[in-house]
């Protein structure tokens, strides 16, 4: 396949998940980094950047889950999931729920500075960050990009 063949890339049976998934991963990690920097630098601009990147992650996370389910249906014809693929689906769905919950929390307390966010928010953000990393790593193994140890 020609790497510059846009039609073949966009119409592949499962390619959309591979493309879409990078948005919620990058946006959620960036949001956490902006939040942490906003606390240390006491910067309203970084806090705003954290808020908007988290909203972007919350918008794209459900799309990533839907494209993952479609990839499962199209590539595996809806076969029963087991092993790493089932774990990837569970972790990915959990990540989407956590990201949306964090976005809801931040939306509810939009005027609040990151330094004033509760310990529970930060704990949930760290958990989401860890799950995003694990899910992405497992997705890399499943796609063949990363070799299992």
C-alpha positions in Angstrom: 0.0 0.0 0.0 1.3 3.5 -0.9 1.7 5.5 2.3 0.4 8.6 0.5 -2.8 7.0 -0.8 -5.3 9.0 1.3 -8.3 7.0 0.0 -6.9 3.7 1.0 -5.9 5.0 4.5 -9.3 6.6 5.2 -11.4 3.7 3.9 -9.4 0.9 5.5 -11.7 -1.3 7.6 -10.2 -0.3 10.9 -7.9 2.6 10.3 -10.0 5.3 11.8 -9.5 4.0 15.4 -5.7 4.1 14.9 -5.9 7.7 13.8 -8.5 9.0 16.2 -7.1 7.5 19.4 -4.1 9.8 19.4 -6.3 12.9 20.1 -7.7 11.9 23.5 -4.3 10.4 24.6 -2.4 13.6 23.7 -5.0 16.0 25.0 -5.5 14.3 28.3 -1.8 14.0 29.0 -1.3 17.7 27.9 -4.2 18.8 30.1 -2.6 17.2 33.2 0.8 18.7 32.3 -0.8 22.2 31.9 -2.6 21.8 35.2 0.6 20.8 37.0 2.5 23.7 35.4 -0.4 26.1 36.3 -0.1 25.2 39.9 3.7 25.6 40.0 3.8 28.8 38.0 0.4 30.2 39.3 -0.6 31.0 35.7 -4.1 31.6 34.6 -3.2 31.1 31.0 -1.9 27.6 31.7 -5.0 26.8 33.7 -7.1 27.9 30.7 -5.0 25.7 28.4 -5.5 22.8 30.8 -9.3 23.3 30.8 -9.6 23.6 27.0 -7.4 20.6 26.3 -9.4 18.5 28.8 -12.6 19.5 27.1 -11.0 18.4 23.7 -10.1 15.1 25.3 -13.6 14.7 26.6 -15.0 15.3 23.1 -12.7 12.9 21.3 -12.6 10.1 23.9 -16.1 8.7 23.1 -15.3 8.9 19.4 -12.2 6.8 20.1 -14.2 4.2 21.9 -16.8 4.1 19.1 -14.2 3.7 16.4 -12.5 1.0 18.5 -15.8 -0.9 18.7 -16.3 -0.5 15.0 -12.8 -1.7 14.3 -13.6 -4.8 16.4 -16.8 -5.4 14.5 -15.2 -4.8 11.1 -11.9 -6.5 11.6 -13.0 -9.4 13.7 -16.6 -9.7 12.5 -17.8 -9.2 16.1 -15.9 -12.3 17.4 -15.9 -12.8 21.1 -13.1 -10.7 22.8 -10.6 -12.4 25.0 -7.2 -11.7 26.5 -5.4 -8.5 25.7 -8.1 -7.3 23.3 -10.8 -7.5 26.0 -8.5 -5.8 28.5 -7.8 -3.0 26.0 -11.6 -2.5 25.5 -12.2 -2.3 29.3 -9.2 0.0 29.9 -10.1 2.2 27.0 -13.8 2.5 28.1 -12.6 3.3 31.6 -10.3 6.0 30.3 -13.1 7.6 28.4 -15.3 7.6 31.5 -12.6 9.0 33.6 -11.7 11.7 31.1 -15.3 12.7 30.8 -15.8 12.7 34.6 -12.7 15.0 34.9 -14.1 17.3 32.2 -17.4 17.4 34.0 -15.7 18.2 37.3 -13.6 21.0 35.7 -16.6 22.4 33.9 -18.5 22.5 37.2 -15.6 24.4 38.8 -14.5 26.3 35.7 -13.5 29.5 37.7 -11.5 27.5 40.2 -7.7 27.6 39.9 -5.9 24.3 39.5 -4.2 24.9 42.9 -7.6 25.0 44.5 -8.9 21.7 43.0 -9.5 19.0 45.5 -7.2 16.1 46.3 -9.9 13.8 44.8 -9.7 15.6 41.5 -5.9 15.2 41.4 -6.1 11.5 42.4 -8.7 10.9 39.7 -6.4 12.7 37.2 -3.4 10.6 38.1 -5.5 7.5 37.8 -6.7 8.6 34.4 -3.1 9.4 33.3 -1.9 5.9 34.4 -4.8 4.2 32.7 -4.3 6.2 29.5 -0.7 5.1 29.5 -1.5 1.4 30.1 -4.3 1.4 27.5 -2.0 3.1 24.9 0.8 0.6 25.6 -1.6 -2.3 25.3 -3.0 -0.9 22.0 0.5 -0.6 20.7 1.2 -4.3 21.5 -2.1 -5.3 19.8 -1.4 -3.3 16.7 2.0 -4.7 16.4 3.8 -1.4 16.8 5.3 -2.6 20.1 6.5 -6.1 20.6 5.5 -7.8 23.9 8.3 -8.7 26.2 
